[in-house]
Amino acid sequence: MFQKPKYWWVNHTQTYRQELEGEYLWSPKKKNVSYDNMIHVMPGDVVFSFADSAIRAIGVAIGRARETPKPPEFGSTGNQGGTDPGWQVPVRFKELTDPLRPKDHRSQLAPVLPARNSPIQASGDANRGVYLAAVPEPMVDKLTELFAGQVEQIVESITQTTGGRLVDDAAEERIMQRTDIGPTVKKTLVNARHGQGVFRVNLEQIERKCRVTGLLDRRHLRASHIKPWCICDDREILDGFNGLLLSPHVDHLFDRGYVSFSDVGDLLVSKELNHAVLESWGIALPRNVGPFRQEQCRYLEYHRVHVFEKSRGGRRGQSTGAAEDPEAAMNGEPVVVRTE
């Protein structure tokens, strides 16, 4: 289900500061391709902000377009929309310490400009009348090359401020835009995001309690996907083997990659997690929560590699038979705790 984000280029003129500080894009609803593009921006899409002859900021869309009046902070500027409502897209921006001037790289950018509705001319000047333009893949590749890693870093830092919500919002929007499934299936898949409906029913046939706390009262347990919902296919989204029933605080740690489990049930703890958190929440170490079924293990492997290890920046440790391996901790490895 995972898809790469789209990239957009906005030509900010008089309203650059207002839109950056207000964290949005706004355009009138006139018949214009670049204004119509506003309704095609999806959560997670990347926006290059061009003003004063340079790309001065990079943003990430955090929602879909909605109809709003012209922002009052525009005052008499940006008056092309009059008093009629327009489209507003929430975008979180970060300004660049070293803006990029297309004119300085026009020989590299000219060959990758879109043939129609290009945001800039071959000279590097803005195309007047174009507010928001789609950036084709060859142009994205060239811009990210010129920015030498800044784009990826900024997008990652902005995405992290949403606490993971942005990625799920983008995946949900993609489901709602699909034409190969009907509204009932869409609702079923979206409900699974929140641990409800068919997914929870399937999960409760496999798991009966929180693996860590032992809590049996399902009213207080969350149905959590092992492989993140946003990157599952339709079958994986509803697969009960791709889930755990967890107490809310354990779900928080598992979802964010602070803890994971080995196939035989050893609790794995990231080096990034302050052990005072575990102590305060009554999670004593070492701990083994019991072996997992074979069907669950492939999902757990994904979680260990792509959520626990990758997100937390750790490397998989080796079982030591002790509550904590001092050498592993000194080397910055996640601690594997195991009951003998």
C-alpha positions as CSV (number, residue, x, y, z in Angstrom):
1,M,0.0,0.0,0.0
2,F,2.9,2.3,0.5
3,Q,3.5,4.9,-2.3
4,K,6.1,7.5,-2.8
5,P,4.9,11.1,-2.1
6,K,4.3,13.5,-4.9
7,Y,6.4,16.7,-5.2
8,W,5.0,20.2,-5.8
9,W,6.5,23.6,-6.6
10,V,4.8,26.7,-5.2
11,N,5.7,30.1,-6.6
12,H,5.3,32.4,-3.6
13,T,5.3,36.1,-4.4
14,Q,3.8,38.6,-2.0
15,T,2.5,36.0,0.5
16,Y,5.6,34.0,1.2
17,R,6.0,35.0,4.8
18,Q,2.3,34.7,5.7
19,E,2.0,31.2,4.2
20,L,5.2,29.9,5.8
21,E,4.4,31.2,9.2
22,G,0.7,30.2,8.9
23,E,1.7,26.7,7.7
24,Y,-0.5,26.6,4.6
25,L,-0.9,27.2,0.9
26,W,-3.9,29.3,-0.2
27,S,-5.2,30.0,-3.7
28,P,-8.4,31.3,-5.2
29,K,-10.8,28.8,-6.9
30,K,-10.4,30.3,-10.3
31,K,-10.3,28.0,-13.4
32,N,-6.5,27.5,-13.6
33,V,-4.5,24.3,-13.7
34,S,-2.1,25.5,-11.0
35,Y,-5.0,26.4,-8.7
36,D,-6.8,23.1,-9.5
37,N,-3.6,21.3,-8.3
38,M,-4.5,22.3,-4.8
39,I,-7.1,19.6,-4.5
40,H,-4.6,16.9,-5.7
41,V,-2.1,17.5,-2.8
42,M,-2.1,14.6,-0.4
43,P,-0.8,14.3,3.2
44,G,2.9,13.5,3.0
45,D,3.5,15.3,-0.3
46,V,6.6,17.5,-0.5
47,V,6.5,21.2,-1.5
48,F,9.3,23.3,-2.8
49,S,8.7,27.0,-1.9
50,F,10.1,29.4,-4.5
51,A,10.3,33.2,-3.6
52,D,12.6,36.0,-4.5
53,S,14.4,33.9,-7.3
54,A,15.3,31.0,-5.0
55,I,13.9,27.9,-3.4
56,R,13.8,29.2,0.2
57,A,11.9,26.5,2.1
58,I,10.7,22.9,1.9
59,G,7.4,21.8,3.3
60,V,5.3,18.7,3.8
61,A,1.6,18.7,3.4
62,I,-0.2,17.5,6.5
63,G,-3.7,17.4,5.2
64,R,-6.0,17.8,2.2
65,A,-7.3,21.0,0.7
66,R,-10.4,22.5,2.2
67,E,-12.5,25.6,1.3
68,T,-11.7,28.7,3.3
69,P,-12.0,32.5,2.9
70,K,-8.9,34.4,1.9
71,P,-6.6,34.5,5.0
72,P,-7.0,37.9,6.8
73,E,-3.2,38.2,7.2
74,F,-3.0,38.6,3.4
75,G,-4.5,42.1,3.8
76,S,-4.4,43.8,0.4
77,T,-1.7,41.4,-0.9
78,G,-2.7,38.3,-2.8
79,N,-5.8,40.1,-3.9
80,Q,-6.4,37.9,-7.0
81,G,-9.1,36.0,-5.2
82,G,-11.1,39.0,-4.0
83,T,-13.4,38.0,-1.2
84,D,-14.4,34.7,-2.6
85,P,-13.4,31.5,-0.8
86,G,-10.5,29.5,-2.0
87,W,-8.5,26.4,-1.4
88,Q,-6.2,26.0,1.6
89,V,-3.8,23.1,2.1
90,P,-2.0,22.7,5.5
91,V,1.7,22.5,4.9
92,R,4.5,22.6,7.5
93,F,7.5,24.4,6.2
94,K,11.2,24.6,7.1
95,E,13.3,27.4,5.7
96,L,16.7,26.6,4.2
97,T,19.8,28.2,5.6
98,D,21.2,28.1,2.0
99,P,18.5,28.8,-0.5
100,L,19.0,27.4,-4.0
101,R,18.8,29.7,-7.0
102,P,17.6,27.9,-10.2
103,K,19.3,30.5,-12.3
104,D,22.7,29.2,-11.0
105,H,21.8,25.7,-12.2
106,R,19.7,26.4,-15.3
107,S,21.8,24.3,-17.5
108,Q,21.0,21.3,-15.3
109,L,17.4,22.1,-14.7
110,A,16.3,23.1,-18.2
111,P,16.3,19.6,-19.6
112,V,14.1,18.2,-16.8
113,L,11.4,20.9,-16.7
114,P,7.9,19.7,-17.5
115,A,6.8,20.4,-21.1
116,R,3.5,22.0,-19.8
117,N,2.7,24.1,-16.8
118,S,6.3,24.4,-15.7
119,P,6.8,26.4,-12.5
120,I,9.9,28.1,-13.9
121,Q,11.3,29.0,-17.3
122,A,14.5,27.6,-18.8
123,S,16.2,30.8,-17.6
124,G,15.4,30.0,-14.0
125,D,12.8,32.8,-13.7
126,A,9.3,32.0,-12.3
127,N,6.5,31.4,-14.7
128,R,4.0,34.1,-14.0
129,G,0.5,32.8,-13.6
130,V,1.7,29.4,-12.2
131,Y,1.1,29.1,-8.5
132,L,1.3,25.4,-7.7
133,A,2.9,23.0,-10.2
134,A,3.5,19.2,-10.1
135,V,7.2,18.4,-10.2
136,P,8.0,15.4,-12.5
137,E,10.3,12.7,-11.3
138,P,13.4,13.7,-13.3
139,M,13.2,17.2,-11.9
140,V,12.7,15.9,-8.4
141,D,15.9,13.8,-8.8
142,K,17.9,16.8,-10.1
143,L,16.6,19.0,-7.3
144,T,17.4,16.5,-4.5
145,E,20.8,16.0,-6.0
146,L,21.5,19.8,-6.0
147,F,20.3,20.0,-2.4
148,A,22.7,17.2,-1.4
149,G,20.5,15.4,1.2
150,Q,18.8,18.5,2.6
151,V,15.4,17.5,1.2
152,E,15.4,14.1,2.8
153,Q,16.5,15.4,6.1
154,I,13.9,18.2,6.2
155,V,11.1,15.9,5.2
156,E,12.1,13.4,7.8
157,S,12.3,16.1,10.5
158,I,8.9,17.5,9.6
159,T,7.3,14.0,9.5
160,Q,8.6,13.2,12.9
161,T,6.8,16.2,14.4
162,T,3.5,14.5,13.5
163,G,4.2,11.5,15.7
164,G,3.6,9.0,12.9
165,R,0.1,10.3,12.2
166,L,1.1,11.9,8.8
167,V,2.1,8.6,7.3
168,D,-1.1,6.9,8.4
169,D,-3.2,9.9,7.2
170,A,-1.6,9.6,3.7
171,A,-2.3,5.9,3.6
172,E,-5.9,6.4,4.6
173,E,-6.3,9.0,1.9
174,R,-5.0,6.6,-0.7
175,I,-7.5,4.0,0.4
176,M,-10.4,6.5,0.1
177,Q,-9.2,7.5,-3.4
178,R,-9.1,3.9,-4.7
179,T,-11.6,2.8,-7.4
180,D,-11.0,-0.9,-7.3
181,I,-12.8,-1.4,-4.0
182,G,-16.2,-0.3,-2.8
183,P,-17.1,1.9,0.3
184,T,-17.7,-1.1,2.6
185,V,-14.2,-2.5,2.0
186,K,-12.7,1.0,2.4
187,K,-14.4,1.4,5.7
188,T,-13.2,-2.0,6.8
189,L,-9.6,-1.2,5.9
190,V,-9.7,2.2,7.6
191,N,-11.4,0.8,10.7
192,A,-8.4,-1.5,11.0
193,R,-6.1,1.5,11.3
194,H,-7.8,2.2,14.7
195,G,-7.8,-1.4,15.8
196,Q,-11.5,-1.9,15.1
197,G,-13.8,-4.1,13.1
198,V,-12.8,-7.2,11.2
199,F,-9.1,-6.8,12.2
200,R,-9.8,-6.8,15.9
201,V,-12.2,-9.8,15.6
202,N,-9.5,-11.8,13.7
203,L,-6.9,-10.8,16.3
204,E,-8.9,-11.7,19.3
205,Q,-9.2,-15.3,17.9
206,I,-5.4,-15.6,18.3
207,E,-4.4,-13.3,21.2
208,R,-6.3,-13.3,24.5
209,K,-4.4,-10.8,26.6
210,C,-1.6,-8.3,26.7
211,R,1.6,-10.2,26.3
212,V,3.6,-7.9,28.6
213,T,1.2,-6.9,31.4
214,G,-1.0,-10.0,31.3
215,L,-4.2,-7.9,31.3
216,L,-7.2,-9.9,30.1
217,D,-9.9,-7.2,30.0
218,R,-10.1,-6.5,26.3
219,R,-11.9,-3.2,26.9
220,H,-8.6,-1.7,28.0
221,L,-6.4,-3.3,25.3
222,R,-5.4,-1.9,22.0
223,A,-5.4,-4.0,18.8
224,S,-2.0,-3.0,17.4
225,H,-0.6,-4.1,14.0
226,I,2.9,-5.6,14.1
227,K,3.8,-4.6,10.6
228,P,2.6,-1.0,10.4
229,W,-0.9,-0.6,9.0
230,C,0.2,2.1,6.6
231,I,2.5,-0.2,4.6
232,C,0.4,-3.4,4.6
233,D,-1.5,-4.7,1.7
234,D,-5.2,-5.4,2.1
235,R,-4.8,-9.0,3.3
236,E,-2.1,-8.0,5.9
237,I,-4.3,-5.2,7.2
238,L,-7.0,-7.6,8.3
239,D,-4.7,-10.6,9.2
240,G,-5.2,-11.4,12.8
241,F,-1.6,-12.9,12.9
242,N,-0.4,-9.3,12.1
243,G,-1.5,-8.0,15.5
244,L,-1.1,-8.0,19.2
245,L,-3.4,-7.0,22.0
246,L,-1.4,-4.6,24.1
247,S,-2.0,-2.3,27.1
248,P,-1.9,1.3,26.0
249,H,1.5,2.1,27.4
250,V,3.0,-1.1,25.9
251,D,1.4,-0.3,22.6
252,H,3.0,3.2,22.7
253,L,6.5,1.6,23.1
254,F,5.9,-1.1,20.5
255,D,4.4,1.3,17.9
256,R,7.3,3.7,18.2
257,G,10.0,0.9,18.1
258,Y,11.2,1.2,21.7
259,V,10.4,-2.4,22.3
260,S,10.0,-5.5,20.2
261,F,9.9,-9.3,20.6
262,S,12.0,-12.2,19.5
263,D,10.2,-15.2,17.9
264,V,10.6,-17.1,21.2
265,G,9.1,-14.2,23.2
266,D,12.2,-12.4,24.6
267,L,11.4,-8.7,25.2
268,L,13.8,-6.6,23.2
269,V,14.5,-3.1,24.6
270,S,16.0,-0.3,22.5
271,K,19.1,1.6,23.7
272,E,17.0,4.7,23.2
273,L,14.5,3.9,25.9
274,N,15.2,5.2,29.4
275,H,14.9,2.2,31.7
276,A,13.2,4.5,34.2
277,V,10.2,4.4,31.9
278,L,10.0,0.6,32.2
279,E,10.4,0.8,36.0
280,S,7.7,3.4,36.3
281,W,5.3,1.3,34.3
282,G,6.0,-1.9,36.2
283,I,7.7,-3.7,33.4
284,A,10.4,-5.7,35.1
285,L,13.4,-7.1,33.3
286,P,14.3,-9.7,32.2
287,R,11.0,-10.8,30.6
288,N,9.8,-13.5,28.3
289,V,6.2,-13.3,27.0
290,G,6.0,-16.7,25.5
291,P,6.6,-18.0,22.0
292,F,4.8,-16.7,19.0
293,R,3.1,-18.7,16.3
294,Q,4.9,-19.2,13.0
295,E,2.4,-17.0,11.2
296,Q,3.2,-14.1,13.6
297,C,7.0,-14.5,13.3
298,R,7.3,-13.1,9.8
299,Y,5.5,-10.0,10.9
300,L,7.7,-9.7,14.0
301,E,10.8,-10.0,11.9
302,Y,9.6,-7.1,9.9
303,H,9.0,-5.1,13.1
304,R,12.4,-5.9,14.4
305,V,14.2,-4.8,11.2
306,H,12.1,-1.9,10.0
307,V,10.5,-0.4,13.1
308,F,12.6,-1.5,16.2
309,E,16.1,-1.5,14.7
310,K,15.7,1.1,11.9
311,S,13.6,3.6,13.7
312,R,15.6,3.5,16.9
313,G,19.0,3.4,15.2
314,G,20.0,0.2,16.9
315,R,21.5,-3.2,15.9
316,R,20.0,-6.5,16.9
317,G,21.6,-7.8,20.1
318,Q,22.3,-11.4,21.0
319,S,20.6,-13.1,24.0
320,T,23.0,-13.2,26.9
321,G,20.9,-14.9,29.6
322,A,21.3,-11.8,31.8
323,A,19.0,-8.9,32.4
324,E,21.4,-6.6,30.6
325,D,24.5,-7.0,28.6
326,P,26.8,-4.2,29.7
327,E,29.1,-4.6,26.6
328,A,26.1,-4.3,24.3
329,A,24.8,-1.3,26.1
330,M,28.2,0.4,25.9
331,N,28.3,-0.3,22.1
332,G,24.9,1.3,21.7
333,E,23.1,-1.9,20.9
334,P,19.5,-2.6,21.9
335,V,19.3,-4.8,25.0
336,V,17.8,-8.2,24.7
337,V,16.4,-9.5,28.0
338,R,15.6,-13.1,28.4
339,T,14.2,-15.4,31.1
340,E,16.3,-18.5,31.7
